[in-house]
């Protein structure tokens, strides 16, 4: 089961959504433009349909919209996160580029072969059924499309700064981060990938995080 998952109770979900919104607008704010640039540099996809999985308050969607010509869909099953994302997208003036979508990742309302790019930062640790989620990602991904799914902090310098600042809160952030990126969690993710349709993938892991790049072959 996922660790420290606040999204299973409505009141806890509301608090978690508000807390996440506050932190992505302050301490975490610098990482999203960096990750958006890393995604576009690595995959070269700057137009078409992009789905942000577990988008939360929409920070990565907003950064990708500003850096590319992608049409974005910010997916989250939390009604509180969707409400916050909708307001953030409106305030960013990107309502015509980003569509909030309330949905579980395992049952998304998109047609087969819809997305040129699928991204996610930090939400995978809260997915209840990883194998079902990866199957759905594979279904929705276009042949030749790319995924950039995992968790990271952009650069070593940003990670160091964030961890130092979060340590001042004394709320166990570093311990939770280590657990989420630890061997047991990585094995759970790898096992789910191997059991899913998305068995052709690469997983990169470094001091600043890990990312999963799923490949869906083009029809011959």
DAQUIKA-V591344 format. One record per residue. N is the residue number from 1. RES is the residue in three letters. SS is DSSP state (~ for helix, > for strand, _ for the rest). Layout:
N&RES&SS  N&RES&SS
//
This chain:
1&UNK&_  2&UNK&_  3&UNK&_  4&UNK&_  5&UNK&_  6&UNK&~  7&UNK&~  8&UNK&~  9&UNK&_  10&UNK&~  11&UNK&~  12&UNK&~  13&UNK&~  14&UNK&~  15&UNK&~  16&UNK&~  17&UNK&~  18&UNK&~  19&UNK&~  20&UNK&~  21&UNK&~  22&UNK&~  23&UNK&~  24&UNK&~  25&UNK&_  26&UNK&_  27&UNK&_  28&UNK&_  29&UNK&~  30&UNK&~  31&UNK&~  32&UNK&~  33&UNK&~  34&UNK&~  35&UNK&~  36&UNK&~  37&UNK&~  38&UNK&~  39&UNK&~  40&UNK&~  41&UNK&~  42&UNK&~  43&UNK&~  44&UNK&_  45&UNK&_  46&UNK&_  47&UNK&_  48&UNK&_  49&UNK&>  50&UNK&>  51&UNK&>  52&UNK&>  53&UNK&>  54&UNK&_  55&UNK&_  56&UNK&_  57&UNK&_  58&UNK&_  59&UNK&~  60&UNK&~  61&UNK&~  62&UNK&~  63&UNK&~  64&UNK&~  65&UNK&~  66&UNK&~  67&UNK&~  68&UNK&_  69&UNK&_  70&UNK&_  71&UNK&>  72&UNK&>  73&UNK&>  74&UNK&>  75&UNK&>  76&UNK&>  77&UNK&_  78&UNK&_  79&UNK&~  80&UNK&~  81&UNK&~  82&UNK&~  83&UNK&~  84&UNK&~  85&UNK&~  86&UNK&~  87&UNK&~  88&UNK&~  89&UNK&~  90&UNK&~  91&UNK&~  92&UNK&_  93&UNK&_  94&UNK&_  95&UNK&_  96&UNK&_  97&UNK&_  98&UNK&>  99&UNK&>  100&UNK&>  101&UNK&>  102&UNK&>  103&UNK&_  104&UNK&_  105&UNK&~  106&UNK&~  107&UNK&~  108&UNK&_  109&UNK&_  110&UNK&_  111&UNK&_  112&UNK&_  113&UNK&_  114&UNK&_  115&UNK&>  116&UNK&>  117&UNK&>  118&UNK&>  119&UNK&>  120&UNK&>  121&UNK&>  122&UNK&_  123&UNK&_  124&UNK&~  125&UNK&~  126&UNK&~  127&UNK&_  128&UNK&_  129&UNK&_  130&UNK&~  131&UNK&~  132&UNK&~  133&UNK&~  134&UNK&~  135&UNK&~  136&UNK&~  137&UNK&~  138&UNK&~  139&UNK&~  140&UNK&~  141&UNK&>  142&UNK&>  143&UNK&>  144&UNK&>  145&UNK&>  146&UNK&>  147&UNK&>  148&UNK&>  149&UNK&>  150&UNK&>  151&UNK&>  152&UNK&>  153&UNK&_  154&UNK&_  155&UNK&_  156&UNK&~  157&UNK&~  158&UNK&~  159&UNK&~  160&UNK&~  161&UNK&~  162&UNK&~  163&UNK&~  164&UNK&~  165&UNK&~  166&UNK&~  167&UNK&~  168&UNK&_  169&UNK&_  170&UNK&_  171&UNK&_  172&UNK&_  173&UNK&~  174&UNK&~  175&UNK&~  176&UNK&~  177&UNK&~  178&UNK&~  179&UNK&~  180&UNK&~  181&UNK&_  182&UNK&_  183&UNK&~  184&UNK&~  185&UNK&~  186&UNK&~  187&UNK&~  188&UNK&~  189&UNK&~  190&UNK&~  191&UNK&~  192&UNK&~  193&UNK&~  194&UNK&~  195&UNK&~  196&UNK&_  197&UNK&_  198&UNK&_  199&UNK&_  200&UNK&_  201&UNK&>  202&UNK&>  203&UNK&>  204&UNK&>  205&UNK&>  206&UNK&>  207&UNK&_  208&UNK&_  209&UNK&>  210&UNK&>  211&UNK&>  212&UNK&>  213&UNK&>  214&UNK&>  215&UNK&_  216&UNK&_  217&UNK&_  218&UNK&_  219&UNK&_  220&UNK&_
//
